[in-house]
C-alpha cells in the first residue's frame, strides 16, 4: 500500500521527483460504531488514526514535513510535543537519516510516547515548563538556526493531515453531516476543514477540549492547563484562529468535556466497541455524548491515537488481574465467577 503522498500527490505540494519519506501512513480504518450509534440515535463511525505507523494521526503530517525538510536540505528536525508529535518526528527523522530533537514537558508525557521517541534515537529534552513554553522556545530556536520545525505551525503538517478528510469522504461517498474531533493545538481540526473544503464536502465541525485545557471555549489562554488527556493539554493553540474559523464557518461549535466524561468514553469505546484509544482521542466521543452534534444523522468521531500510547492510564482505569492457583477448580472459579 502506498503512503499518503503517493496516493494524493496531485493534492499535495510535492512534485514527481521530490524525495518522499514514508512509513506507508494513512488509509486508516473507518469503523461503524453500532452501540454508540444506538446511544446517540444516529449513524456513528470511528476514524481509527491509531492505526498509523507510530500509532497516531501525527504521521500524516510528519511524512510531508520531513519529506519537505529533506527536499530543502535540512539535517535536523525539531518539535515541541506532549508526546505523539515527538514519537512521530523521531520515527520519520530516523527513516530519513536526520537528527531528531524533541522538547517535552517534564513529567507530562505518557510512557508509551516517551519510549517511542527514545527508541527511534531522538534527543529528548524534558523542559521544566508546559507545552506552550516549549513551543515558543523551539520556534525561537528554529528562527536562529537551520533547523526544520515540524510542529503544526509547519504548513506541510496541515497538508498531510488534511488527507484524513479525503479518506472519510471516499469511504462515505461524501455523505457526512458532522465531524467530532479532539482539539489541542488545533492543527488537526484546521487540516480536516481544509481537506473537506478542497473536495466540496462541508460537514459541521465539532471540536472538543478538556475542561482543564479549554482556551477556545473560554476565549483566553490557559496558563496552567491540566487534564488526564495529555495529548490535548495545551493552553494556547497555535492554530487558534483557523480552528475557530473551521467551526463557525461549518455551523459547528467548540465545547468542553470533563476528565470524568473523557474517561467514561474511553472505557465505553474499549468495552463496547472493541476500540482501544488514548484518553485524548475519547474526547471526540465524550463530546458527542455530552453535547450532541446538532441533530446530525451521519457522524464521524476522530480517534487520534492508540490506547497503548498511555498504558499507565489504561491500567488505572481497567479491572484488576485475577490471581489463580494451577488447579481446575481454581481456574473454573476464576473464569466463571
C-alpha positions as CSV (number, residue, x, y, z in Angstrom):
1,X,0.0,0.0,0.0
2,X,1.4,3.4,-0.9
3,X,1.8,6.2,1.6
4,X,-0.4,9.2,1.5
5,X,2.0,11.4,-0.5
6,X,1.9,8.8,-3.3
7,X,-1.9,8.4,-3.0
8,X,-2.7,12.1,-3.0
9,X,0.3,13.8,-4.7
10,X,-1.9,15.7,-7.1
11,X,-3.5,17.4,-4.0
12,X,-0.2,17.9,-2.1
13,X,2.8,20.3,-2.6
14,X,5.1,17.6,-3.9
15,X,6.4,17.1,-7.5
16,X,7.1,13.8,-9.1
17,X,10.8,13.9,-8.5
18,X,10.7,15.1,-4.9
19,X,12.0,12.8,-2.1
20,X,9.4,11.0,-0.1
21,X,9.9,9.8,3.5
22,X,7.2,7.4,4.2
23,X,6.2,4.5,6.5
24,X,3.1,3.9,4.4
25,X,0.9,6.0,6.7
26,X,-2.7,6.8,6.1
27,X,-5.5,4.6,4.7
28,X,-6.7,4.1,8.3
29,X,-10.0,2.3,9.1
30,X,-13.3,4.0,9.3
31,X,-15.3,1.6,11.6
32,X,-19.0,1.7,12.3
33,X,-19.9,2.0,16.0
34,X,-23.2,0.3,16.4
35,X,-23.6,0.6,20.2
36,X,-22.5,4.2,20.2
37,X,-24.9,4.8,17.3
38,X,-27.8,3.3,19.3
39,X,-27.0,5.6,22.3
40,X,-26.9,8.7,20.1
41,X,-29.7,7.8,17.7
42,X,-27.6,8.4,14.7
43,X,-25.1,6.6,12.4
44,X,-21.7,7.0,14.0
45,X,-18.3,5.9,12.6
46,X,-14.9,6.0,14.2
47,X,-11.8,7.1,12.3
48,X,-9.0,5.0,13.8
49,X,-5.9,7.1,13.4
50,X,-4.1,4.9,15.9
51,X,-3.6,2.5,13.0
52,X,-0.9,4.8,11.6
53,X,2.7,3.5,11.8
54,X,3.6,5.3,15.1
55,X,0.1,4.9,16.5
56,X,-1.3,8.4,15.9
57,X,-2.6,10.9,13.3
58,X,0.7,12.8,13.5
59,X,2.2,10.5,10.9
60,X,0.0,12.1,8.2
61,X,1.6,15.5,8.7
62,X,5.1,14.2,9.5
63,X,5.6,12.3,6.2
64,X,5.0,15.7,4.5
65,X,7.0,17.8,6.9
66,X,10.0,15.5,6.9
67,X,9.9,15.0,3.2
68,X,9.9,18.7,2.7
69,X,12.8,19.1,5.2
70,X,14.8,16.6,3.2
71,X,14.0,18.4,0.0
72,X,15.2,21.6,1.5
73,X,18.5,20.1,2.7
74,X,17.8,20.1,6.5
75,X,20.0,18.0,8.7
76,X,18.0,18.4,12.0
77,X,14.3,18.3,12.7
78,X,12.8,19.6,16.0
79,X,9.4,19.9,17.7
80,X,7.8,20.7,21.0
81,X,5.4,17.9,22.0
82,X,3.0,16.4,24.5
83,X,4.1,13.1,23.1
84,X,2.6,12.0,19.8
85,X,4.5,14.5,17.7
86,X,7.7,13.5,19.4
87,X,7.1,9.9,18.6
88,X,6.3,10.6,15.0
89,X,9.1,13.0,14.4
90,X,11.6,10.6,15.9
91,X,10.4,7.8,13.6
92,X,10.3,9.8,10.4
93,X,13.7,11.5,11.2
94,X,15.2,8.1,11.7
95,X,13.7,6.9,8.4
96,X,15.1,10.0,6.6
97,X,18.6,9.8,8.3
98,X,18.1,13.2,10.0
99,X,18.9,14.1,13.6
100,X,15.7,14.4,15.6
101,X,15.2,16.6,18.7
102,X,12.1,16.9,20.8
103,X,11.2,19.1,23.8
104,X,8.5,17.7,26.1
105,X,7.1,19.0,29.3
106,X,8.9,17.2,32.2
107,X,6.7,14.5,33.8
108,X,3.8,15.3,31.5
109,X,4.4,12.8,28.6
110,X,2.8,9.4,28.5
111,X,5.1,6.4,28.9
112,X,4.4,4.8,25.5
113,X,5.2,8.1,23.6
114,X,8.4,8.7,25.6
115,X,9.5,5.1,24.9
116,X,8.9,5.6,21.1
117,X,10.9,8.8,20.9
118,X,13.8,7.4,22.8
119,X,13.9,4.1,20.8
120,X,13.9,5.9,17.5
121,X,17.0,7.8,18.6
122,X,15.7,11.3,19.1
123,X,17.4,13.7,21.5
124,X,14.6,14.1,24.2
125,X,14.7,17.2,26.3
126,X,12.4,17.4,29.4
127,X,11.5,21.0,29.9
128,X,10.6,22.3,33.3
129,X,7.6,24.0,31.9
130,X,4.5,23.3,29.8
131,X,3.9,22.7,26.1
132,X,3.2,26.3,25.3
133,X,6.5,27.3,26.7
134,X,8.2,24.5,24.8
135,X,6.6,25.6,21.5
136,X,7.7,29.2,22.0
137,X,11.3,28.1,22.6
138,X,11.5,25.8,19.6
139,X,10.1,28.4,17.3
140,X,12.7,30.9,18.5
141,X,15.4,28.2,18.1
142,X,14.3,27.4,14.5
143,X,14.5,31.2,13.7
144,X,18.1,31.3,14.8
145,X,19.4,28.0,13.4
146,X,19.0,25.9,10.1
147,X,16.6,23.5,11.8
148,X,13.3,22.2,10.4
149,X,10.5,22.9,12.8
150,X,7.8,20.3,12.3
151,X,5.1,21.3,14.8
152,X,1.7,22.1,13.3
153,X,2.8,25.7,12.6
154,X,4.5,24.0,9.7
155,X,2.1,24.1,6.7
156,X,3.3,20.7,5.4
157,X,1.9,19.2,8.6
158,X,-1.6,20.6,7.8
159,X,-1.3,19.5,4.2
160,X,-0.6,15.9,5.2
161,X,-3.3,15.8,7.9
162,X,-6.0,17.0,5.5
163,X,-5.8,13.7,3.7
164,X,-7.8,12.1,6.5
165,X,-10.8,14.1,5.3
166,X,-10.2,12.8,1.8
167,X,-10.4,9.2,3.1
168,X,-13.6,9.9,5.0
169,X,-15.3,11.4,2.0
170,X,-14.2,8.5,-0.2
171,X,-15.4,5.9,2.4
172,X,-18.8,7.6,2.9
173,X,-19.3,8.7,-0.7
174,X,-19.4,12.3,0.6
175,X,-22.4,11.7,2.8
176,X,-21.3,13.2,6.1
177,X,-23.2,15.6,8.4
178,X,-20.8,16.1,11.3
179,X,-17.2,15.5,12.4
180,X,-16.4,15.3,16.1
181,X,-12.7,15.8,16.9
182,X,-10.4,16.5,19.9
183,X,-8.8,19.9,19.9
184,X,-5.4,20.6,21.5
185,X,-3.0,22.7,19.4
186,X,-5.8,22.9,16.8
187,X,-3.8,21.8,13.8
188,X,-5.9,18.7,13.1
189,X,-9.3,20.4,13.0
190,X,-7.8,23.0,10.8
191,X,-6.5,20.3,8.5
192,X,-9.7,18.4,8.3
193,X,-11.7,21.5,7.4
194,X,-9.1,22.3,4.7
195,X,-9.5,18.8,3.2
196,X,-13.3,18.8,3.3
197,X,-13.4,22.2,1.6
198,X,-11.0,21.1,-1.2
199,X,-13.3,18.2,-2.1
200,X,-16.5,20.2,-1.7
201,X,-18.0,18.5,1.3
202,X,-19.0,20.6,4.3
203,X,-19.8,18.7,7.5
204,X,-20.4,20.6,10.7
205,X,-17.2,20.6,12.7
206,X,-17.5,19.9,16.4
207,X,-14.3,20.5,18.4
208,X,-14.0,19.2,22.0
209,X,-11.4,20.3,24.5
210,X,-10.7,19.0,28.0
211,X,-12.3,21.2,30.6
212,X,-9.0,21.9,32.3
213,X,-7.4,22.9,29.0
214,X,-10.1,24.7,27.1
215,X,-8.8,28.0,25.8
216,X,-11.1,28.1,22.7
217,X,-14.1,27.5,24.9
218,X,-13.2,30.3,27.4
219,X,-11.8,32.6,24.7
220,X,-8.5,33.1,26.6
221,X,-5.1,31.5,27.1
222,X,-5.0,28.9,29.9
223,X,-1.7,29.4,31.8
224,X,-1.6,26.1,33.5
225,X,-3.6,23.6,31.5
226,X,-4.4,20.3,33.3
227,X,-6.2,17.1,32.1
228,X,-5.7,13.4,32.1
229,X,-5.8,13.7,28.3
230,X,-2.2,14.6,27.9
231,X,-2.3,14.9,24.1
232,X,-4.6,17.9,24.4
233,X,-3.1,19.5,27.5
234,X,-2.4,22.8,25.7
235,X,-3.4,26.3,26.9
236,X,-2.6,28.4,23.8
237,X,-3.3,26.6,20.5
238,X,-1.0,27.5,17.6
239,X,-3.9,27.3,15.1
240,X,-6.5,29.1,17.3
241,X,-8.0,31.4,14.6
242,X,-8.1,28.7,11.9
243,X,-9.8,26.2,14.3
244,X,-12.4,28.7,15.2
245,X,-13.0,29.5,11.6
246,X,-13.5,25.8,10.8
247,X,-16.2,25.5,13.5
248,X,-18.0,28.8,12.8
249,X,-17.9,28.5,9.0
250,X,-19.2,25.0,9.1
251,X,-22.0,25.7,11.5
252,X,-20.4,23.6,14.3
253,X,-19.1,24.7,17.7
254,X,-16.4,24.1,20.3
255,X,-17.3,22.7,23.8
256,X,-15.5,21.3,26.8
257,X,-15.7,17.8,28.4
258,X,-14.5,16.9,31.9
259,X,-11.9,14.3,32.6
260,X,-14.6,12.1,34.0
261,X,-16.5,12.3,30.8
262,X,-13.4,11.6,28.7
263,X,-12.5,8.5,30.8
264,X,-16.1,7.2,30.7
265,X,-16.0,7.4,26.8
266,X,-12.5,5.9,26.9
267,X,-13.8,2.9,28.8
268,X,-17.0,2.7,26.7
269,X,-15.1,2.5,23.4
270,X,-12.9,-0.3,24.7
271,X,-15.6,-2.3,26.4
272,X,-18.5,-1.8,23.9
273,X,-16.9,-1.1,20.6
274,X,-13.6,-3.1,20.9
275,X,-11.6,0.1,20.2
276,X,-8.7,1.0,22.5
277,X,-7.8,4.6,22.0
278,X,-5.7,7.0,24.1
279,X,-7.7,9.3,26.5
280,X,-7.4,12.4,24.4
281,X,-9.0,10.5,21.4
282,X,-12.0,9.8,23.5
283,X,-12.7,13.5,23.9
284,X,-14.5,13.3,20.5
285,X,-16.9,10.7,21.7
286,X,-17.2,12.3,25.1
287,X,-18.2,15.5,23.4
288,X,-20.7,13.8,21.2
289,X,-22.3,12.0,24.2
290,X,-22.4,15.2,26.3
291,X,-23.3,17.8,23.7
292,X,-24.6,16.0,20.7
293,X,-24.0,17.1,17.1
294,X,-26.9,19.3,16.2
295,X,-29.2,16.5,15.1
296,X,-26.7,15.2,12.6
297,X,-27.7,11.8,11.1
298,X,-24.2,10.6,10.0
299,X,-21.3,11.4,12.2
300,X,-17.6,10.6,12.3
301,X,-15.6,10.7,15.5
302,X,-11.9,11.0,15.1
303,X,-9.9,8.8,17.4
304,X,-6.4,10.4,17.2
305,X,-4.2,7.8,18.8
306,X,-3.9,4.2,20.0
307,X,-4.5,3.3,23.6
308,X,-1.1,1.7,24.0
309,X,0.3,5.3,23.9
310,X,-0.7,5.7,27.5
311,X,-0.5,2.3,29.3
312,X,-0.5,3.9,32.8
313,X,-3.9,5.4,32.4
314,X,-5.3,2.2,30.9
315,X,-4.1,0.1,33.9
316,X,-5.5,2.7,36.3
317,X,-8.9,2.5,34.6
318,X,-9.1,-1.2,33.9
319,X,-10.2,-4.1,36.0
320,X,-7.6,-6.0,38.1
321,X,-5.8,-9.2,37.2
322,X,-7.2,-12.3,38.9
323,X,-4.6,-14.5,40.7
324,X,-5.2,-18.2,40.3
325,X,-3.7,-21.5,41.6
326,X,-2.8,-24.1,38.9
327,X,-5.7,-26.5,39.5
328,X,-9.0,-26.9,37.7
329,X,-11.4,-25.8,40.5
330,X,-9.5,-22.6,41.0
331,X,-9.5,-22.0,37.2
332,X,-13.2,-22.6,37.0
333,X,-13.9,-20.2,39.8
334,X,-11.7,-17.6,38.2
335,X,-13.2,-17.9,34.7
336,X,-16.8,-18.5,35.6
337,X,-17.0,-16.3,38.7
